[in-house]
Amino acid sequence: MRVEMKGLTKHFGPTKAVNDFSVALDDGELICLLGPSGCGKSTVLNMLAGILPVTGGQIFFDGEDVTALPPEQRGIGLVFQNYALYPHMTVLGNITFPLEIQNVPKDERIRRATQMAHLMHMEKLLDRKPKQLSGGQQQRVAIARALVKNPRLLLLDEPLSNLDARLRLEMREEIRRIQLKTQVTTIFVTHDQEEAMSISDHIVLMKDGYLQQYDKPQELYNEPDNQFVADFLGNPPINNFPGIAGDGHFIMASGAKFLCPGIQRVPQGRAINLAVRSESFVAQEQAAPQHMAAAVESLYQLGKEEMALLEFGGTSFRAYIAYEIGIKPGQTLHLSLKERGVFFFDAATGDRY
């Protein structure tokens, strides 16, 4: 199902949780609503579900305006952060419960629930109660209960936040497997960029209730629209150097400067932030005036690469350096920049040049 939001707005008294939010999400995809805590992503999800009324704007499911429809008429499946399983019911009872509410005949309920349990690899646990299940198993039951209704749209609100790191990894892979198998349009709320990058077809990145960028995961990383997008995505975080553009060089507040590919598109003398991914530095064997002469402060071994903490022009930054170069703390490393992974943002607005 294709989901479209036009000018979606939600206010809680004087607080504006979501502001003029417009985006169209394609049918059959897994889309992550990503952003820091308090950015409005769960509010958007709850408006899609019909749990929260909208302050302004419209919601369309396959072209149908569902803005005023109650949740039970929207054809959605919803999975909460805390699973919300019924403790007195078995796994089978939890999965069949939505069908019982819909007055689906018992034989059909059991058939569909058993089929869904097989999809979730839970067929041997149908007689257990929730307290007899691990966190990951409880999550599978919650997803099975949401999917057994054959929803047009599956909504997941931070479904993995209560799991440990290893189980989170396993469950996000399972969620992706299930989504690809069922082809149901799925919207997944998370604040974890790695989670979003690893399983999404597209990411909706939010900040302070506003849409920042909607794109494929790698495009957000490679082509950020603004400073916030560049800062939010990436581990380690992107390196930021404040300064100005001048004569093909980047000039820092300390007066240090170096040749910077692409800086010609920035107006001369404009205050900017030069943002560089850690993998976008190139170590040079020989010193040259156009290079960054950076002091090596410390090193972290990462197998075939080293992560170096360096300093140049009064700013500390991180760079991946090939292990065979053999750098040591205290020495000077001469660096140039690749064209990819290097961005220029206006210092005042954060917009990209």
N, C-alpha and C positions, 0 to 999 in steps of 0.2 A: 504494500500500500504506500502511495506517495503522500507525504505529510508536508503541508505548507503553513507557515505562520506569517501573518502580515501585520506589522505594526503592533505586535503583542506587547502589552504593558501591564504591570501589576504593581499597585501601591498598597502598602500597609500603613495607613494613616499618612504621616509626612514622609515615610520611608519609601523610596522608589527601588523596588527589588529587581524589576525588569523594565527596560526602557526601549520602546520602539524597535522591538526585536523582529526581524524579518529574515526568513530563510526557507528554502524548499529542499526537502530531503527525499532522495530517490527510493523507489520501491525495491524491496528485497535486500537492502543494505544494512550493515551494522554501523550505526553512527554514535560516536561518543560525544556527550556534552562535557566539556573539559574546562576547568578553571579553578582558581583558588577558592577556599572556603568563603561563603558569603557572596559569591559572584552572581547568584541567581539561577544556577543550573537546575537544582531540585525544584525551584519554583516553576520553571518552565515545564519540567516533567509533570508536576502536579496539575498544571493548567491543561496540558495535553490529556491527562487522565480524567479531567473533569472534577477533580477533588477540590481545586481552587477555582473560583470564578475569576474571569479576566476583568481587569479595570478598563482596558481598551484593546482594540485590534481584533483579529479573527484567526480561527484555526480551521484548516480544511483537510479532510481525509479523502483522497481521490477526488478532489474537486467539490466535495460536499461540505458545506459549512456546518461544523459540529460545535461551534463556540458555546452554544446554549444547551447542548445535549447533556443529560446526566451520564455518569460513568458507565452504567450498565447498558447504555444504548450505543456506546462508542466502539465496541468490539475490541477491547484492549485486554492484555494480560499484564499484571503489575507485580513486580517482585521488590519487596522492601529490604532495607538494610538489615533488619533484625529477623528476617524470614517469616515471622508471624504464623508459625505452624500451630495447629490445635494439639495440645499436649495429650489429650485423652483419646485421640484418634490414632490409628495405625497409619503407616505410609500410604497404604491403599485408600484408607478413609480420607486422608488429607487431599490426595490427588483427585478423588472422585467427588469431593464436596461441592465444587462449583457446578458440576453437572447435575448433582442432586437438586441444587437450588433452581436449575433450569428445567427440572422435571424430566430429565433424560431417563429412559427406562434402565433398570438396574443392569441387565445383561450388557447393554451398550456402554454404560458407565464403566463397568469392569473391563470390557474389551479395550476401550480407549485408554483407560488408566494403565492397564498392563502393557499396552503398546508404548505408551509414553515412558513407563518405567524401564522398558528395554532400551529405549533411546538414551535414557540417562544412566544406563548400566546399574539400575537399582532393582532389577527383577527378583533378586534373592532376598530383598529386605522388606517386602511388602507388608509383612506381619509385625514389623517392629514399630515401637512408639518413638517419637522424636528424641526423647531423653536417651535412647539406646543408639543414637546416631552421632557420628562425628559432625563437626561444623560443615565440612564439605558435602557430606551426605544430606544434611538438612537443607543446604543451599540447592542441591539437585532436586529435592522434593518440592521446594518452593517454586523452582523453575518449571518442573513438571506440572504442578497445579495451575500455573499461569498459562501453560501451553495447551493443556488438555481441552480447553474451550475453543481451540482453533482460532485464536485471536488474529485480527488483522494487523495489530501492532503490539509488540512486546516492549514494556518499559521496565528498566532495571535501575533502581536507585541505590548507588554505591553498594552493590550486592556482595562485594568481596572484602569490605573494610574490617569485618570481624574475624578474618582468617589470618593465620600466620603466613609468612612470606612464601614458603614453599607451596602451601596449599593454594595461595592466591594465584601463583603461576599455573598450577595444574587446572584450577577452576576457570581461569580466563581462557585457557586453551580449550576446555570443555565447552564453554559458552560459545566460542567461535565455531567449534565443530557442530554444535547443535543448531546454531543459526544458519550455517551453510547447508545443513541437512534439511531444515524446515523451510528455509528461504523466507521466513517471516521478517518483516521490517522491524528492526530492533534499535531502541535508543537506550544507551548505557551511560549513566551519570557517574563520573569519577573525577577526583582531583589528582590522580596519579598519571603523570604524562607517559610513563613507560607502559602502563596498562593500555592507555588510549592508543599510543603509537603502534603497539604490537598486534591489536586485533581489529582495528577500525578500517572500514572502507573510506569513511570521511570523518573529520573531527570538526565540531563546532566549539571554538575557543571563546570563552566569555571573560569579561572583567567588569565589575561594578554594574552588572545588569545589562551591559551592552555587548553586542556581538563584535568580536575583534577580527576574526577571520574564519571562514568556512572553506576547507580544502582537504585534499588527501593528506595523510600523515606526513609523508616525506616532503610534500610541497610546503607545508607549514614550516618544516625545519629548514628547507633549502631556500625558500622564498618568503620570509616573514613580511607581513604588510607594515608592521610598526615595531617600535622598541619593545613593547610588552610581549608580543609574540616571540620575538627573538630571545628575550630573557627567560620566558617561561619554559620553552622547549630546549632540551639539551642537557646532558649530564657528562662532564661537568658543565656548569652554566657558561654561557657565552662570555667572552672577555670584552669589557667596555673601556675605551680610551677617550676621554673628553679632550676636545681641541678644536682647531679650525682647519679649513681647507686653504691651501696656498701653493700656487705654481706647481701643481702635480704632486705635491707632498702633503703629508698630514703633519700638522705642527701642534705639539702638545703645549700645555700651559707653562711647562718648565723651559720651553724653547727647543726641546729635543724634536727632531723631525726625521722622517724617512719617506722613501718613495712608496706610493700607495696606488695599486692598480684600480682604475675606475673612479678615482676621486675627481676626475675632470667634469663629471656630471653634477658636482656640488658647486654652488656659487662661491666664488673666491671670498675669503674672509668670513664665511658663515660659520657660526658656532654649531658644531656637530658632535655626535657620539660615533666613534668608529667601533663597530662590534665585529669581533673576529672569533670564529669557532676554534677550539683548541687544536683541531686537526688541519687547520688552514695555514699553519706556519711551516716554512721550509728552512731547515738549517743549512747555512752556506759554509763552505770550507774556508773561504777567504773573506776578509773584511772589505767592505766597500761603503762609501759615504751614503749610498741609498738604502743601506740595510739598518735594521734595528740591532744595536749592540747591547744585548740584554745580559744582565748578571744572573747567574744560576744560583737561586737561594736554597732549593732542596729538590730531591728526586724521589719518585715512587715507582717501584718496579711493576710492570704490567706485562710480563712475558716478553714478546718480541718488541714491545715498545716501552718507553719510559714516560711517565707524566712528570714534567718539570714545572716547578714553581719559579717564575722568573720575575725580574724587575727591570723596567725601562722608563725613563723620564718621570720617576716618582710613582709609577703605577705598577702594581703586582698583577701577574696574569699566569695562566696555565697553558702549556703547549705539549702536544704529543711529539716525542722525539724518537727516531729509530734507535734501537738499542745499540747497534754496531757503531754508532758515532762515538759512544763512550764518553759522555760529558760527566763532569764532576762539580759538586757544589763549590762556589767561589770563582769559577772560571767565567769568561765572557763568551756568549754564544751569539753568532751573527745570523739574523733571521730576515727572510723576505716573506711576502704574503702571496698565497694563491689567489686566483680570481674568485673561486668558489668559496662560499662561507665567509665572505667579507661584505659588510653592509654599512651604509651610512644613514644615520637617523638625525633629524633635526633636533637640536638640544632642547628647544622650547616645546615643540609639539609631539615629538616622538615619531613623526611620520618619516617614512623611508624615501630616500632620494633614488 
